[in-house]
């Protein structure tokens, strides 16, 4: 592949400059999903950099999910995924005490809209999948990991029914953080699952009935309930710490 846009780079922050330049080519669609990059030898020669520097830059782009390496074939522009963002958010949630509450705010911004759109746009097939997802949730109550995965699946099914790929990608990007959120509540809050199931049933029913206002309200109230439960847990933890002190 001949790419005249890949010109020699000045000897300054070479790896970072290569990353920036290839990112721009991808974002401007001058390099498209599935396009093969030149061989490592050819690309290093075009850019007037060593192959070690080039490998460093390509590694960063692979980590970001912009490129993929196919064994025995070469390096290609990858189809966009949310894995890099998801990993970043997972790390942030685990090491930031306030992050679970910020996650609830983010979920409100995303999932209240998803619920309303799902109620408006769900097809008969979507409604059947949502009913199946709710049944899976009901069956998994009492088992931590099956319930956690079924809860995530229920919300993902709503996102598919909303017919908005950006919202679907945004929800997928917080999947890992959402999993942590659910586990914390299921393990440590006595009534969290009972409350969540009540709202899940309301949301599913509203979507089945194409009731946009009720779907929106039920999702908002569900997330507000999650926020209160997390506050309860935080208060219990603070009280225990004071007792120990």
N, C-alpha and C positions, 0 to 999 in steps of 0.2 A: 504493500500500500504506500503510495507516495503522498506525503502531506506537507506541502510547502509552508503551511502555517507554523510548523515546528522549526523555528529558526534557532541559531546559536544563542545561548544565554550568557550574559556577562557573568564574570566570576564573582558572584555576590549571592549569598544564601541560595546556592544552586538547587538543592533538593526542594526547598520551599517554593522557589520560582518555578520549577518544573511542575510541582503540584498545582500551583495557581494557574499556570498556563493550560494544562490539560483539563482542569476543572472548567475553565472558561470555554474551551472548545466543546466540552460536553454540554454545558448549560446553554450555549448558543446553538446547539445541535449541528455544529460543524463536525463533531464526532457523535455518531448515533448509537443507540443500543444495538449490540451485536457486531459493531465494527471492530475489526482486528487492528491493533497497533502494529507498527513495524517491529521487526525482530529487535531484541535487546541491542545487538551489535549495531544495527542500522540506526536505531533511535538514538543511541549514545553518540554516534557519529554526527547525526543531524543537529543534535543539541550541543555538540562540542563539550561533553562532560564524560567523566569516567563511568564505567559500568557500575561501579559500587555506588556512586551518587544516584545514578538512574534507578538502581534497585531499591535504594532507600525511598525515593520519591514514589515509585510504583507501589511499594509496600504500604505507604500512607494511603494512597488512593484505593488500594484493595481493602484496607481496614475501614475506610469511609463507605465502602460499598459501591464505589463508582467504577471500579475495574474488577475483573475476575480473571484468574489464571486457570487455563484449561491444560491439564497435563498432556504433554506431547503435541500441543496445538499452538499455544501462544497466549497473549494477553488481549482481552476483549473489553469493550465498554459493557458494563453490567446493567441489567434491568434494575431500576431503583427499588430499594427495600428500606425498611425502618430499623434494621438490626443495629446499626451504629447508634442511632438516637435512642433506641430501646436500652442498649447497654449503658449509655451515658446516664439515662434517667434511673436505671436500676442502681448504679453506683451512687448517684445523688441521694436517692431515697434512703439507702442503707447508712449513709454517713451524715445526714442532715436531720436533726430532730424535728424541725418544723415542716419537713417535706411531705409528710402524710397529709397534713392539713392543706398544704398548697396543692397537693394532688386532688383533693376534693374540689377545690375551686376550679382546677383545670377540667375535671370530669363534668362539673356543672356546665362549663362553657361548651363542652363537646356533646355530652350525652343527653342533655335536655333537648337540644336541637335534633339529635338522632331519634329520640323517642317520638317527637312530633312528626318528623319526616317519615318515619316508619309507619305511623298511623295513617298518614296521607297516601303513601306510595306502595305499601306492601301488596304484593301480588298474592293470589291464592297459594302459590308454592311457598312464598315467604311466610305466610301465616301458618302453614303446616309445619315449617321448620321451627318457627318460634314456639308452637305448641309442643313439638318434640323436645326442644331445648328446655322448656319449663318442666316437662315430665322427667327429663334427665336430672334436673335440679331437685325435684321432689324426691326422686329415688335415691339421691346421694346424700340427703340430710343425715348427719350423724357420722360421716366419714370425711376427715379433713381434706385430703388431697382430691378425692373424687368430687367433693362439693366445690372446692376452690376452682377446679378446672371446669366444672359444669356452670358455675357462676360466670366465669370469663366467657365461656361459649355462648351463654344466653345473651350477654351484652354484645358480643361480636355478631350474633345472628340479627339482632336489632339493627346494627350498623349496616349490614348487608341489605336489609330491607329498606333502609333510608335512601339507598340509591345515590349516595354521594361518596365518591372514591376518596376525596380529601379527608372527610370526616372519618371514613373507615381507616385510612392510613394513620390519622392522628390517634384514634383509639388503639390501633395496633401498636403504636409507638410507646404507649404507656402500659402495655400488657404485663410486663414484668413487675412494674411498680404496683399495678392493680392487684397482681397475685399476692404481693407482700401485704398490701392493704387488707385483703380478704383473710389471709392467714392470721394476721394479728387479731382481728376481731373474732374470728371463729374460735381461736384458741383461748382468748382471754376475756371475752365478754359473753355473759351467760345468755342474754336474749338477742344477740346480734343476728343469728341465723333466722330465728322466728320472725323478727322484724323485717329482715331482708326478703324473706319468702312472701310475706304479706304484700310488700310493694312489687315484687316480681310478678305476682298474680295480677295485681291491678294494672301494671304496665302491659302485660300480655293481653289481658282482656280489652284494654283500650285500643291496642293495635288491631286486634281481631274485629273490633267494632268500628274501626276507622275514626275513633274519637280523639282528634288531635289535642284538644285542650286537656282532656283527662290524662292522656299519655304524657304530656309535658308536665302537668302538675304531679303526677305519680312519680315520675323520675326525679323531679326536683325534691320532693318530700323524701324519697328514698335516700338521696345523697345527703340531705340535711340530717336524716336519721343516722347515717354513717358518721357524719361529722360529730354529732352529739355523743355517739358511742365512743369515738376516739377521745373526745374530751373527758368522758367518764374514766376511761383507762388512764389518761394522763393524770387526772386528779387522784386516782387510786395510787398511782406510782409515786406521786409527790408526797401523799400522806404517809405511805410506807417508808419513804426515805427520811421523812421528818421523825417518824417513830424510832427508826434505827439510830438516827443521830442523837 
